[in-house]
Amino acid sequence: MYFRDDSVVYSYRGLMNLDVAFGSTYQFGQASRQALLREMNTAIQPVMRPAEQVTINARQETMLTLLVPIKPNNPFPYGTVVYLMKESNLTGMMASILNDFSGSSYIFDAQGIKLTGTSRGETMDRVALNRLASLSTGIHSLTLDGKQQSVVAVKSEANGWTYVTTMPSHQFFSRVAHIRSLILVVFCFVGLIGIAAAMVLARRQYHPIKNLMEFVKLRGTGAAETTDTRNEWDWIRSTIHEYSARADMQQPYVRNQCLLLLLKHGKPEDPEIERLVQSAGLELAPGKSLCFSVILTWEELPPSGSSRTIVAQLAERFREAKFPQWGARAYGVELSPSERFALMVSMSAEGNEPVQARVEQVVDAVLAYIGDELLQQLSLGIGTAYDSLGQLNQSFIEAATALQFRLMGEPGRVTYFERLARQEHAFGDAYWLPKKSMLKLEQSLKQGNEAVAAQTIHGLVDEIRGVKLSASLLRCVCFDLLNALLRTASEYGMTDVLNDIPGFTSFETLEELESQLIALSSQICRQVERNTETGQQSLIENIVEYVDSQYADYTLSLEHIALKYSVSTSYLSRSFKDKIGMTFSQYIWRLRTDEVMRQLVTTSAPLKEIIERVGYLDAPNFIRKFKNETGYTPGQYRKLYAQVNVPAE
């Protein structure tokens, strides 16, 4: 440290005279020493002197000298601190920038004076250095000393110094060319791998198309004959069009089955069956609507007439009949094997007139639509209109009840369930059950419709509960209701029920009576279904045969089969288990599992493909259930079987 205009300096060596400090300890050239002393006394801001030769204790080194006034940037500093730095400390770091390139690195101060620099195979003259010192920050291409150079210049915002690195351009671009070649080689390699992977994936993705083609060929479709002249996509498109045309031809059959389902069992709870009903074209009246059933029958036909002729005419007219004046639509279906024809009628719920009056107007329009010639041979039973499609089965039972009442002597060819008269009270507070409800109950039992029978019994018991009767008359009314069920049971030969009459008459409360009646109605409905099955002895055998041939269809379900064979799902489930000894789902699982086991040991097809072939789309769930049942995964089962059955050499 040096105080201005003083004759001594202070350092880690101690107090020294200026002549001793800069004459023997730190020896600068004479001109350089004079300039150093002048700057030590006049500098008002830090000054870095260019690198120069300094002799320190008889040992020469290239040093940079930094002068820092005290206080810096003060107009009247009182001293200067002098720092000496070895140039090699900077040039060593600068050399690492070039690495194995030839070239130069320089540091210029704010006035463009070269402070230090390093050169590897390249030197610059004063003119070239001046050009380098004046460069702005960035990358430059210059011709220096007759050689093309690539120059990188960075100017520091802290001290105004400029840092410059130069190298011959051919070195820089040779390295870039090398990297470009490397990238090109890598790109070609990746491209070849990608092409190979694309070919493998394409072949793998082609398998489902190939399997589809082979499947259709086995089915013997006409589209398969053109596979040699057209590509697969054209062939698949043609085949789909052909299948679509076949589906259109089957549309009336599907519509009829869905209509029978609605009439006999009401709106299904299965969403898939519900979508099938919607897709069958059974549209309701626009907006809020009411639905009711109509049953048509014929008994004495003219000599020239036939029931098939009437059915054909009715089916043609009621494929979809519209009555815009009342916002109504009607759909018809044959009730085989009985000589009857049923209609589902949907009409708008909006209107000022009573519902029954509007129903009669719509029925009059239906009669006019049928025509006088055909109408002379028919009798009609009309059910109640309901605001829910789920109650259409009740309206169907009521229409059958009205038709039955007509057969019992009611004059006229059109009978409304709503018009069936109630029993008049015989005397005083006497009370008897409504005749139309009793007729509806008997008809639901004869139809084997357990749900409607249970609802009717519940409604009748509620009505009895709401009437004030003496205990003796109340019991008589209850016996009348019980007698209606026993009479139906007797008609179907249920002798075991008749033998248990004392058990049915021992009820103490209406709740107990209702429970016994619902249980008895369930027995009667099951007997009706068994009688129906007796009339079609091979029904369950046909269903089992159908399941055995179609188990690989993933859409196969209990509801679909019940719809196909026009039976209730509860009856089908119960009868199927009685016949096979296991539930429907258990039987399907057994068929599919046995087929998977067979294909695992007889084919080399992938597991996922085998599982899909048997109609099971959820492969992980199938594997889990397979392991729970067999103790092995399908892969382990295939290996185990192969090991056990290796042929002896």
SVG drawing of the C-alpha trace seen along z (x, -y; Angstrom):
<svg xmlns="http://www.w3.org/2000/svg" viewBox="-129 -16 148 109">
<polyline fill="none" stroke="black" stroke-width="0.4" points="0.0,0.0 1.3,-3.4 0.2,-6.8 0.3,-9.6 3.6,-11.6 5.2,-9.4 8.6,-7.8 7.8,-4.4 5.4,-1.5 3.8,1.0 3.6,4.7 3.5,8.1 7.3,7.8 7.2,4.7 8.0,1.1 10.2,0.4 11.6,-2.7 10.3,-3.3 13.8,-2.8 14.2,0.5 10.7,1.7 10.8,0.9 14.6,1.0 15.6,4.3 12.6,6.3 10.2,5.6 12.2,4.5 10.2,2.9 11.8,1.5 13.0,-2.1 10.2,-3.5 7.7,-1.1 8.7,-2.1 8.3,-5.8 4.8,-5.2 3.9,-3.0 4.9,-5.7 3.0,-8.3 -0.2,-6.2 0.1,-5.4 0.0,-9.1 -2.7,-10.1 -5.1,-7.1 -8.7,-7.9 -10.2,-4.6 -8.9,-1.0 -6.3,-0.6 -5.0,2.8 -1.6,2.5 -0.8,4.8 1.3,7.9 5.1,7.1 8.3,8.6 8.9,8.1 12.0,9.3 11.1,10.4 14.2,11.3 16.3,12.0 13.6,14.2 11.8,12.9 8.0,13.4 5.4,11.9 3.0,10.0 -0.1,7.9 -0.3,5.0 -3.6,3.8 -3.8,0.3 -6.7,-0.4 -7.0,-4.0 -8.2,-4.6 -11.0,-5.4 -12.0,-4.3 -13.8,-6.8 -13.1,-9.5 -11.7,-12.7 -9.1,-13.1 -7.8,-9.6 -5.1,-9.5 -3.5,-6.2 -3.1,-3.3 -3.1,0.4 -0.9,2.3 -1.6,5.9 0.7,8.1 -0.9,11.1 0.9,13.8 -0.1,13.8 0.1,17.6 -3.0,17.7 -5.1,16.2 -3.4,17.7 -3.8,21.2 -7.6,20.8 -7.6,19.2 -5.7,22.1 -8.3,24.6 -10.9,22.7 -9.2,23.7 -8.7,27.3 -7.0,29.1 -7.7,26.3 -5.0,24.0 -5.8,20.3 -5.5,17.3 -7.3,15.8 -6.9,12.2 -8.2,9.8 -8.4,6.1 -9.2,3.3 -11.8,0.6 -9.4,-1.5 -8.6,1.5 -5.2,2.1 -4.2,5.7 -3.8,6.8 -2.8,10.4 -3.2,13.2 -2.3,16.7 -1.5,18.1 -1.4,21.7 0.1,21.8 -1.4,18.4 0.1,14.9 -1.5,11.5 0.2,8.2 -0.7,4.9 -3.3,4.1 -5.1,7.4 -5.1,6.9 -6.7,3.4 -9.4,5.0 -10.1,7.6 -10.2,5.0 -12.9,3.1 -15.3,6.0 -18.7,6.1 -20.1,9.0 -20.9,11.9 -19.5,14.4 -17.5,12.9 -15.8,14.2 -12.7,12.2 -9.6,12.4 -6.6,11.8 -3.0,11.9 -4.5,13.4 -6.2,16.3 -10.0,16.9 -10.7,16.8 -13.8,17.5 -13.9,15.0 -15.9,15.0 -16.0,11.7 -17.6,11.0 -17.6,7.6 -18.0,7.4 -20.5,5.0 -18.8,5.0 -15.4,3.6 -15.7,2.9 -13.0,5.5 -13.3,7.4 -12.6,11.2 -11.7,12.5 -11.0,16.1 -10.0,16.8 -9.5,20.0 -9.0,21.0 -12.5,21.4 -11.6,24.7 -11.0,26.3 -14.4,25.1 -16.3,26.4 -14.4,29.6 -15.7,30.4 -19.2,29.4 -18.9,31.6 -17.8,34.5 -20.9,34.0 -23.1,33.7 -21.7,37.0 -22.3,38.6 -25.9,37.3 -26.5,38.6 -25.2,42.1 -27.4,42.1 -30.4,41.0 -29.9,43.7 -29.5,46.3 -32.7,45.1 -34.5,45.0 -33.6,48.6 -34.7,49.8 -37.9,47.8 -38.7,49.4 -38.0,52.8 -40.2,52.1 -43.0,50.7 -42.9,53.9 -43.2,56.0 -46.0,54.0 -47.8,53.9 -47.6,57.7 -48.9,58.0 -51.7,55.5 -52.6,57.4 -53.4,60.6 -56.9,59.4 -57.7,58.5 -56.5,61.8 -58.5,63.7 -61.6,61.7 -61.1,62.7 -60.6,66.3 -63.7,66.2 -65.9,64.8 -64.5,67.3 -65.5,70.1 -69.0,68.6 -69.1,68.9 -69.9,65.3 -70.0,64.1 -67.7,61.3 -64.9,63.7 -64.8,64.8 -63.4,61.4 -60.4,61.3 -58.0,62.1 -59.0,59.1 -59.4,56.4 -57.4,55.3 -58.5,56.3 -60.1,52.9 -62.3,52.9 -63.3,56.5 -64.0,55.7 -66.1,52.7 -68.1,54.9 -68.6,57.6 -69.8,55.0 -72.3,53.7 -73.5,57.2 -73.9,57.9 -75.7,54.5 -78.1,55.6 -78.7,58.8 -79.3,56.9 -81.9,54.8 -83.7,57.9 -83.7,59.1 -85.0,55.8 -88.7,56.9 -87.8,60.0 -85.9,58.0 -88.7,55.5 -91.3,58.2 -89.1,59.8 -88.6,56.5 -92.4,55.7 -93.2,59.1 -90.7,58.3 -92.4,55.0 -95.9,56.4 -95.2,59.5 -92.5,58.2 -92.5,54.4 -89.5,52.1 -86.2,54.1 -83.7,53.0 -80.7,54.2 -79.3,51.1 -78.1,53.3 -81.5,54.7 -83.0,51.2 -80.6,50.0 -81.7,52.9 -85.4,51.9 -84.6,48.4 -82.7,49.5 -85.6,51.7 -87.5,48.7 -90.3,48.7 -90.7,44.9 -93.1,43.4 -95.3,40.4 -93.4,37.1 -93.2,35.5 -94.8,36.9 -96.8,40.0 -99.2,42.7 -99.0,46.3 -101.7,49.0 -102.2,52.5 -104.8,53.8 -105.4,57.5 -107.2,58.7 -108.6,62.2 -110.8,64.1 -112.9,67.2 -115.3,67.9 -113.8,67.2 -115.6,67.2 -114.9,70.2 -112.5,68.2 -110.6,66.7 -107.6,68.0 -105.8,66.9 -102.5,66.6 -104.2,64.2 -105.5,62.0 -102.1,62.1 -100.3,61.1 -102.7,58.2 -102.5,56.9 -98.7,57.2 -98.4,55.3 -100.8,52.5 -99.3,52.2 -95.6,52.4 -95.9,48.7 -99.2,47.0 -99.3,43.2 -102.4,41.2 -101.2,37.5 -104.5,36.0 -104.1,37.6 -100.3,37.8 -100.5,41.6 -98.5,44.5 -99.3,48.2 -97.0,51.3 -98.4,54.8 -97.1,58.4 -98.5,61.9 -99.1,63.7 -98.0,67.2 -99.3,69.9 -102.7,68.5 -104.7,67.0 -104.3,63.4 -102.6,60.2 -101.4,57.5 -100.8,53.8 -98.7,51.4 -100.3,47.9 -98.5,44.8 -100.3,41.4 -99.7,37.9 -100.4,37.3 -101.3,33.7 -105.0,32.8 -108.0,31.3 -110.3,34.4 -110.2,37.3 -107.6,39.9 -110.2,42.7 -112.0,40.5 -108.8,39.9 -108.0,43.6 -111.4,44.3 -110.8,41.8 -107.5,43.4 -109.1,46.9 -111.8,45.6 -109.0,44.4 -107.3,47.8 -110.6,49.5 -111.1,47.2 -107.5,48.0 -108.2,51.8 -111.1,51.4 -114.6,52.8 -113.9,56.0 -111.2,57.1 -112.9,55.7 -116.0,57.9 -113.8,61.0 -112.1,59.5 -112.8,58.8 -110.7,56.4 -109.7,56.1 -108.3,52.7 -106.1,52.2 -105.6,49.2 -103.3,46.3 -100.2,45.8 -97.6,43.0 -94.7,45.4 -93.5,48.0 -92.5,50.2 -96.3,50.7 -97.1,51.8 -97.2,55.4 -100.0,54.5 -102.0,53.0 -101.4,56.2 -102.8,58.3 -105.8,55.9 -106.4,56.2 -106.4,60.0 -108.7,59.7 -111.1,57.5 -111.0,59.9 -111.7,62.8 -114.6,60.9 -116.0,60.5 -115.8,64.2 -117.8,64.6 -120.8,62.9 -120.1,59.2 -121.9,58.0 -119.9,56.1 -116.6,56.5 -114.6,53.9 -114.2,54.3 -112.4,51.7 -110.9,52.9 -111.8,49.5 -115.5,50.2 -115.7,53.5 -118.3,52.8 -117.6,53.1 -119.7,55.5 -122.6,53.6 -123.0,53.8 -125.6,56.5 -126.9,54.8 -125.9,52.3 -122.2,52.3 -121.6,55.5 -118.5,55.3 -117.0,57.5 -113.8,57.2 -113.8,55.3 -114.6,57.7 -112.1,56.1 -109.3,56.5 -110.2,60.1 -110.3,60.8 -107.0,59.0 -105.5,61.2 -106.8,64.5 -105.5,63.4 -102.0,62.5 -101.8,66.0 -102.9,67.7 -100.3,65.7 -97.7,66.7 -96.8,63.0 -95.6,63.1 -94.8,59.4 -98.3,58.2 -99.9,60.9 -98.0,59.7 -98.8,56.0 -102.5,56.8 -102.6,58.8 -100.9,56.0 -103.4,53.5 -106.4,55.7 -105.1,56.2 -104.6,52.4 -108.2,51.8 -109.5,54.4 -107.4,52.7 -109.0,49.3 -112.7,50.6 -114.4,50.8 -115.9,54.2 -117.0,56.5 -114.5,59.3 -116.8,62.0 -117.4,60.2 -113.7,59.2 -112.7,62.9 -115.3,63.8 -113.8,61.2 -110.3,62.6 -111.5,66.1 -113.0,64.8 -109.5,63.6 -107.9,66.8 -110.5,68.8 -109.6,67.0 -106.0,68.3 -107.0,71.8 -109.4,72.1 -106.6,71.2 -104.3,73.7 -106.9,76.4 -107.2,75.6 -103.5,76.4 -103.7,79.6 -101.7,78.4 -103.0,81.0 -100.3,80.4 -101.6,76.8 -105.2,78.0 -104.1,80.4 -102.6,77.5 -105.9,75.5 -105.9,75.5 -102.5,73.8 -103.7,71.0 -106.9,70.4 -105.0,70.1 -103.9,66.4 -104.3,64.0 -103.5,60.6 -103.9,59.1 -100.1,58.9 -99.8,62.6 -102.6,63.2 -100.7,61.0 -97.5,62.9 -99.2,66.3 -101.1,65.2 -97.9,63.8 -96.1,67.0 -99.1,69.0 -99.2,66.8 -95.5,67.4 -96.1,71.2 -99.0,70.9 -96.9,68.8 -94.1,71.3 -96.5,74.1 -97.9,72.1 -94.3,71.8 -93.7,75.5 -96.9,76.3 -95.7,74.0 -92.4,75.8 -94.3,79.2 -96.0,77.9 -92.5,77.2 -90.5,80.0 -87.3,79.2 -87.2,75.5 -84.3,75.7 -82.5,78.3 -82.7,75.9 -81.4,73.1 -78.5,75.2 -77.7,76.2 -77.7,72.5 -75.5,71.5 -73.0,74.4 -72.7,73.0 -72.7,69.3 -70.7,69.1 -67.8,67.3 -70.2,64.3 -69.2,61.6 -72.8,60.2 -74.4,63.4 -76.4,62.9 -79.3,64.3 -81.5,61.4 -80.7,61.8 -81.6,65.5 -84.8,64.7 -85.7,62.2 -84.9,64.6 -87.0,67.4 -89.8,65.1 -89.5,66.3 -88.9,64.3 -85.3,64.1 -86.3,65.4 -87.9,68.5 -85.0,69.0 -82.5,68.7 -84.4,71.1 -85.0,73.7 -81.5,73.5 -80.0,74.3 -82.5,77.1 -81.5,78.6 -77.7,78.1 -77.0,78.0 -75.2,74.6 -76.2,71.0 -76.1,69.5 -72.9,67.5 -71.2,70.5 -72.0,72.6 -70.7,69.9 -67.5,69.5 -67.0,73.3 -67.4,73.5 -65.0,70.6 -62.4,71.9 -62.4,75.4 -61.8,73.9 -59.0,71.6 -57.3,74.7 -57.7,76.6 -56.2,73.8 -53.3,73.2 -52.0,76.7 -52.9,77.3 -52.0,73.9 -49.2,71.3 -51.6,68.4 -51.0,65.4 -53.0,65.6 -54.8,62.3 -55.9,63.6 -57.2,66.9 -59.2,65.1 -60.8,62.8 -61.6,65.8 -63.8,67.3 -65.7,64.1 -64.0,62.7 -62.8,59.1 -61.4,58.3 -58.1,60.4 -56.7,59.3 -60.0,60.3 -60.1,63.6 -56.4,64.4 -57.2,63.6 -60.3,65.9 -58.4,68.6 -55.7,68.6 -58.2,68.7 -59.8,71.7 -56.8,73.7 -54.0,72.4 -52.0,71.4 -51.9,68.5 -52.7,69.4 -49.0,69.1 -48.0,71.4 -50.7,73.8 -49.4,73.9 -45.8,74.6 -46.9,77.2 -48.9,79.1 -46.1,79.0 -43.6,80.4 -45.9,83.2 -46.7,84.2 -43.2,84.1 -43.0,87.2 -40.3,89.7 -37.3,90.1"/>
</svg>
